[in-house]
Amino acid sequence: MDRLRCVLPETRVRRAAAFLDRDGTICEEVGYLNHVSQMRIFPFAAEAIRVLNEAGLAVVVVTNQSGVARKYFPESAVQEVHEVLLRELTAGGAKIDGIYYCPHAEADNCKCRKPKAGMLTRAAEEHGLDLERSFVVGDRFGDVELGRAVGARSILVRTGYGEGELAWHATSWPVQPDFVAPTLTEAAAWIVERGR
């Protein structure tokens, strides 16, 4: 007589991720980056991302690009910038697992514009990520809010708008970042230390 066997579904461990803002965090903040010739990746960015890669974290870029909705530049310009960004970071030994961007204006009230969580929840579904074990890094208070919205830890970098955000607005923020870092380099080191 054959015995019935119970086969349990394979459980997959979801990875932690570092969700990185683009402008002001990975590359210089230039306002509305409307042409690829304006993009300047910070010289430390590839190495910082490589540190996160080596620690086993997924690295996902999440960026608001309302210039599309405002007709400052076409969506194809965003895609061109991202192609060059990926090429340059890859040349520096860094791996990006995904790039998500919101092309909407604030008035559109979409679910993907930071600090709303749409880009992160989509990335988590598509890449098998654990948001509560993850980190959000950026140069604006909206990035801090985004981290809180999904239960992740948040890091504010002083590059881009970060220094001004801290100087002029931080005392009125209802929540504070878990860490303030001079650049993405120190943010990556802090993340890796917390993951040990």
N, C-alpha and C positions, 0 to 999 in steps of 0.2 A: 504494500500500500504506500503510495507516494504521500509525502507530507507537504503541506502547503508552506511555502516560505514567504515571509514578509520582507519585501524589498523596500528599504527606506530611500526616499529621494536623496540624491547627492546634495549636501549642503555646501554652498560656496561662501567662503569668507569674503566679506566686502572690504575693499581697501580704503585706507585713509587717503585723503587728497589734500594738496595745497592748491587752493583756488586763488589765482593771482590776477589782480587788476592789470590792465595793459599800460595805459598812459600815466606816467608819473611813478610807476612801480617797476616795469620792465624797460620802458623807454621814456625818453624825456617828454614832459608835458608841453605841448605847443598850442593849446587851445583846441580848435577843431583841426585834426590832422587830415587835411583834404587831399594830400598827394603823397605818394610813397617817398618822394625826395625829401620830405620833411622829417621822416622817421629817423631817430637816433637812439639806438639801443644803448642802455647804460653799459659801460665796459665791464661791470661786475655781474651783469645779469646771467650770462650763460653759465658761469662758474657756480653761482648761487643755485640755479635750477639743477645743475648737475649734482650738487650736494643733496638736493631733495630726491632726485632720481636714484642716487646710490643708496638712500635710506629706504627705498621701496615705496615711496609715495607716488600716487598719480599726480601729475601737474596739469592743471586745467586753467586756461586763460578765460576770464569773464569780464566783458567790457560793455559799457553803455556807449552807443554810437548814434546819438540823436541827430547828428548832422545829416543823416540819411533822410529822416522825417522832415527836417527843416529845409531840405533841398540844397544844403551847402555842398554836398558831393553825392555821387551815386553809390549804390550798394557795391558796385563792382570795385570802387576805390578801397572800400574796407577789405574786400577779399584780396585785392592786390597787396595791400599792406600786410595782411596776415600771411600771404605766401612768402613775402620777403622776410618777415619776422621768423617764420619757421625755418627758412633756408639759413639765415644767419645764426640762429640759435643752434641748429643742427651742426653747422660748421664749427661751432664752439663746444660741441660734445654734449649739448643739452637736448633733452627729449620733452616735447609737449604732447600730452595725451589727447588734448582736445581744445578747441577754441570756440567759445560761445559769445555771441554779441546780440545786443538789443538795438534794433534800428529805430525804435519809437521815441517820440517826444514824451515828456512827463504828462502832458494833457491827454495822451492816448490811453492812459490808465491801463497799460498792458500788465501781464503777469510776469514778464521777463525783465523789466527794467529794474536794476538795482536801486533801492535795497530790497525789492521783492525777490522771492526765492526761485522764480521760474527757471532761470538758467542753471542753477545748482541742482534743482530736483531733476531736471532733464538729464544733466550730466551724470547724476547718481544712477539713474535708471539705465542709461546707455553704457556706462562703464563699470557698473557694479561697485559703487562707492558708498562708504559709510559717512554720512554727513556729520554725525555727532562725534566722530573721531578725527574730523578734518579741521582745516585752518583756512581762514580767509585773510588775504594780505592786500592792502591797498592804501592809497594816500588821501582818502576822503572818509568822512563820518559815515556815509552810506555803506561803505565796505564793512565798517564796524557793525552797523545795524544788520547787514546781510548775514554776518556771522552769527549774531544773536538769533536771528529769525530761524536758522536751521539747527541751532544747538552746537555750532562749531566755535572754535576759539578764533579771536580776531587779532590781527596785528596791523597797526598803523605805521607806515614808513614815513620818514621825514622828507623824502624826495617828493618831487611834483608839488601838489598842493598841501602835502602833509605838514610842513613847518608852519604855514599860515593857519591851517585848520587848528593846530594845537595852540598857537598863540592867540587867536581871536575867538575861538568857539568852544574849545574843549571844556571850559568850566561850566557851560550850559548843557552839555550832553547828558541825557538821562542814563546812558550807559557808557562805560569807558572801555577802550581796547584792553585786551588781556596783556598786550605787550606793545611798547613803542620802540621801533628800531630805526637807526640812522638810515639804513638802506636794506635792500632785499638780501644782501649778504648776511647781515645780523639776524634778519627775520628767519632765514633758512636755518641758521645755526640754532636758534631758539626752538624752532619746530622739531628739528632732529633730536635735540636734547629732551624735549617733552615726549618724543616717541620711544625713547629707550626704556 
